């Protein structure tokens, strides 16, 4: 959906910290475009860089590796406009 803000939320329970990265979807975007945009947003985030967090995309699939503590989670949601 054009204009939708697709987000990934990284939650670190040890630090009681939530970090959001997002990508604003364009009307011509495919799922591959959205995955590429979200991976780029993850890689540009300085907080996530401190945990060696790296995202890659292949087609519509995002792969994330990170040194964040085991008490962390990643969730996806479309943010309200």
C-alpha positions, 0 to 999 in steps of 0.5 A, a space after each residue: 500500500 503506497 505511503 504505508 510505513 513498514 517497520 521492524 521493531 528490535 526489542 532488547 529486554 536487558 536494556 529495556 530498549 526498543 529500536 524502530 527502523 522503517 521504510 515508506 512504501 511507494 505505489 510502484 514498490 514490489 515486496 522485493 523493493 520493500 525488503 531492500 528498503 528495510 534491509 538498508 534501514 537496518 544497516 544504516 541504524 547506528 544503535 543496531 550497528 553497535 550490536 553488529 546487526 546486518 541485514 540482507 535481502 534476496 527477493 522479498 526475504 530479509 535475513 538479519 544477523 546480530 550480536 544482540 543478547 538472546 533476550 531480544 526480539 524482532 517484530 514487523 508491523 505497518 505503522 499508522 499513517 
